[in-house]
């Protein structure tokens, strides 16, 4: 900790540091700052320089490997929810073509979602064919 404290011996140095970092990070989105913090935590033994942190903010976050575990519920509640879903599915079957066409019409759709929806719609329209 003394190494860090020795870098900021007076208020003028602290003020200058704040100005440099504020200017360098101005205009960045919160997600970019979070990516920089995550990258720095995982890759640096010591807090990065301003330039290193700015570069770290431009890194892509790691893909999520697994979803968090579902919330726990008692057995009876779980059985009731499954029965409700089953009843809804059998009462009015979903038209996959209509669903994926609606997904493709969504504005601002991430590229990977667009690709998946496009492939799903293609496969529904052309059974047995692959993209």
VENHU-V280974 format. One record per pair of residues at least 24 apart in sequence whose C-alpha atoms are under 10 Angstrom apart, sorted by sequence separation. I is the first residue (numbers start at 1). J is the second residue. D is the distance in Angstrom with one decimal. If there is no record, write none. Layout:
i={I | I}
j={J | J}
d={D | D}
//
This chain:
i={32 | 33 | 35 | 36 | 38 | 96 | 97 | 100 | 25 | 32 | 33 | 35 | 36 | 96 | 97 | 24 | 25 | 28 | 31 | 32 | 35 | 97 | 24 | 30 | 31 | 32 | 34 | 35 | 97 | 21 | 22 | 25 | 29 | 32 | 96 | 97 | 21 | 24 | 25 | 28 | 32 | 95 | 96 | 20 | 21 | 24 | 28 | 31 | 21 | 25 | 17 | 21 | 4 | 3 | 4}
j={56 | 57 | 59 | 60 | 62 | 120 | 121 | 124 | 50 | 57 | 58 | 60 | 61 | 121 | 122 | 50 | 51 | 54 | 57 | 58 | 61 | 123 | 51 | 57 | 58 | 59 | 61 | 62 | 124 | 49 | 50 | 53 | 57 | 60 | 124 | 125 | 50 | 53 | 54 | 57 | 61 | 124 | 125 | 50 | 51 | 54 | 58 | 61 | 53 | 57 | 50 | 54 | 46 | 46 | 47}
d={8.6 | 5.5 | 6.6 | 9.3 | 9.6 | 8.4 | 5.8 | 9.4 | 8.7 | 4.9 | 8.7 | 7.0 | 9.1 | 7.6 | 8.9 | 7.4 | 9.8 | 9.3 | 8.4 | 6.4 | 6.0 | 9.5 | 8.2 | 9.7 | 9.8 | 8.1 | 9.1 | 9.2 | 6.5 | 9.5 | 9.8 | 9.1 | 9.4 | 8.8 | 7.2 | 7.5 | 6.3 | 9.6 | 6.9 | 8.5 | 9.2 | 9.8 | 9.7 | 8.0 | 9.2 | 7.2 | 9.6 | 9.4 | 9.5 | 9.1 | 9.2 | 9.1 | 9.1 | 9.9 | 8.8}
//
